[in-house]
Amino acid sequence: MTTITASRPRTDSRWPDRLAPLAAGWLGLWGVLALVGTLTGAGYPFGANDPHGGDVNLLRLVPVELAAPLFAGVLLTAAVAALAMSRPAVRGPGPLRALLAGYGWTVTVVLTVVVPDARVLVILGYLPMLIIGAPFGWPPVDYADVFTWALFARFAALAGGLLLAGAVLTWQRRTAGACVGCGRDGTDRGWSTPAAAARWGRWAAGIAAAIPLAYASTRFAWAAGIPLGISREFLTEMQDTGLVWAGFGLGAFATAGAVLTLGLVQRWGERFPRWMVGLDGRRVPVKLAVVPATLVAVAVTAASLGLFSQPEFWQGLSVAGGPALLWPLWGVALGAATYAYHLRRRGACRRCGRGRRDPS
């Protein structure tokens, strides 16, 4: 008589099981810090308490005396919800399941899109220049005014939101009887097949690449001395202060991002090209493309929400700020292109074994 036992999941496929405890711990830690800040009246880094960029954050609309305890309560409640999601799968009543999932996704949106605002995207764009130029004193900024407690709190919220998103998604899969690793449940969906994802993914990648190129064109024009969308006096001021080259750096970053976005639908986005000595011909790890692209998609969406909430943005709208109107579409398109790339290349699941065994 032969006994068949289910094989244990590989170690590197157990990460979905760790997301809920990680999210609970992270959110609980920051919830306690927020509670301490509420009781002491110090430490809440948003809204009126943020002198560096708080005017582009939606939390500025909530009075600090109300926002601080509310923020602490949301974090601590979300930590409890994440902890509940870490328990073995028991499919409860439909309304309760919908309520828990709804709350989890709501907090996820707040932490990943509402709290971070445009400063996260700006830092991601300037970071290469800040790192490379630091030894040479360029760009001419005070780093203490850049890397502040408020900025750190934004990234902490973003990290907590992403962990919570993974926890909620894993819990929904588990309670629905699907694989927690890949989400497959044995039912084929036409739009999610590799062939279908390749078709709609091309459109999404094309849109996601075109929008940052439009933004970059204005910054390149300024570096060339062309006052595209701005006055000649303002351009002269930026040239005198060197800010025009900071704008050029942002344009270069946007252009590089557009090229990398096209890699989501190109062969060189799946296999390293020949000129990459030592890596040429090897498969590009899926996460190497998916993780940074997802981060940028979330950051772009968060930045657009903060900018659009400013009356000054609409009053001074010009050719220079016009590309920002397309940022919500950029975020959605980049997210869709990234997901299509994931669907095409995910291959067989290491946990449940479903899927193709030899993805390209």
ZIHUQUI-V780170 format. One record per residue. PSI is psi in whole degrees, 0 to 359 (none if undefined). Layout:
PSI ; PSI
This chain:
131 ; 129 ; 126 ; 123 ; 145 ; 132 ; 144 ; 145 ; 146 ; 153 ; 318 ; 1 ; 7 ; 1 ; 327 ; 329 ; 340 ; 347 ; 315 ; 312 ; 321 ; 315 ; 317 ; 316 ; 315 ; 311 ; 322 ; 318 ; 311 ; 333 ; 319 ; 317 ; 319 ; 324 ; 319 ; 318 ; 325 ; 317 ; 327 ; 344 ; 14 ; 149 ; 340 ; 118 ; 14 ; 171 ; 227 ; 342 ; 358 ; 100 ; 348 ; 82 ; 7 ; 344 ; 351 ; 12 ; 134 ; 337 ; 349 ; 340 ; 349 ; 125 ; 140 ; 319 ; 339 ; 322 ; 321 ; 306 ; 327 ; 318 ; 317 ; 318 ; 319 ; 316 ; 314 ; 321 ; 321 ; 326 ; 318 ; 318 ; 317 ; 322 ; 322 ; 327 ; 347 ; 352 ; 160 ; 149 ; 120 ; 113 ; 107 ; 189 ; 146 ; 311 ; 319 ; 318 ; 317 ; 323 ; 315 ; 316 ; 318 ; 317 ; 317 ; 315 ; 327 ; 313 ; 323 ; 313 ; 318 ; 315 ; 330 ; 335 ; 320 ; 312 ; 314 ; 317 ; 197 ; 340 ; 327 ; 315 ; 320 ; 316 ; 319 ; 325 ; 322 ; 344 ; 315 ; 318 ; 320 ; 321 ; 312 ; 321 ; 349 ; 314 ; 340 ; 5 ; 27 ; 141 ; 159 ; 75 ; 158 ; 113 ; 336 ; 335 ; 347 ; 305 ; 82 ; 170 ; 322 ; 320 ; 317 ; 320 ; 326 ; 315 ; 326 ; 319 ; 319 ; 316 ; 317 ; 321 ; 319 ; 320 ; 318 ; 322 ; 316 ; 322 ; 316 ; 316 ; 316 ; 317 ; 318 ; 319 ; 315 ; 315 ; 346 ; 358 ; 13 ; 168 ; 129 ; 343 ; 318 ; 346 ; 357 ; 142 ; 15 ; 358 ; 122 ; 137 ; 123 ; 318 ; 341 ; 2 ; 154 ; 320 ; 317 ; 318 ; 326 ; 325 ; 303 ; 340 ; 328 ; 317 ; 315 ; 317 ; 322 ; 316 ; 316 ; 336 ; 328 ; 322 ; 312 ; 333 ; 324 ; 319 ; 315 ; 328 ; 323 ; 319 ; 324 ; 324 ; 319 ; 319 ; 332 ; 2 ; 15 ; 118 ; 65 ; 110 ; 359 ; 169 ; 158 ; 325 ; 318 ; 322 ; 319 ; 320 ; 318 ; 325 ; 322 ; 325 ; 349 ; 0 ; 337 ; 329 ; 333 ; 320 ; 323 ; 321 ; 319 ; 321 ; 320 ; 320 ; 317 ; 321 ; 316 ; 320 ; 322 ; 318 ; 316 ; 328 ; 318 ; 334 ; 342 ; 343 ; 12 ; 159 ; 321 ; 351 ; 354 ; 328 ; 133 ; 137 ; 169 ; 328 ; 351 ; 87 ; 131 ; 339 ; 349 ; 130 ; 345 ; 155 ; 136 ; 123 ; 134 ; 317 ; 334 ; 331 ; 320 ; 317 ; 305 ; 325 ; 320 ; 318 ; 316 ; 319 ; 317 ; 317 ; 320 ; 316 ; 317 ; 319 ; 318 ; 324 ; 318 ; 318 ; 317 ; 340 ; 355 ; 122 ; 327 ; 329 ; 318 ; 330 ; 324 ; 25 ; 133 ; 188 ; 324 ; 322 ; 354 ; 315 ; 335 ; 337 ; 336 ; 1 ; 320 ; 320 ; 323 ; 312 ; 316 ; 316 ; 318 ; 320 ; 318 ; 317 ; 322 ; 319 ; 322 ; 319 ; 317 ; 316 ; 324 ; 326 ; 2 ; 334 ; 203 ; 139 ; 132 ; 348 ; 310 ; 345 ; 358 ; 151 ; 177 ; 147 ; 340 ; 72 ; 148 ; none
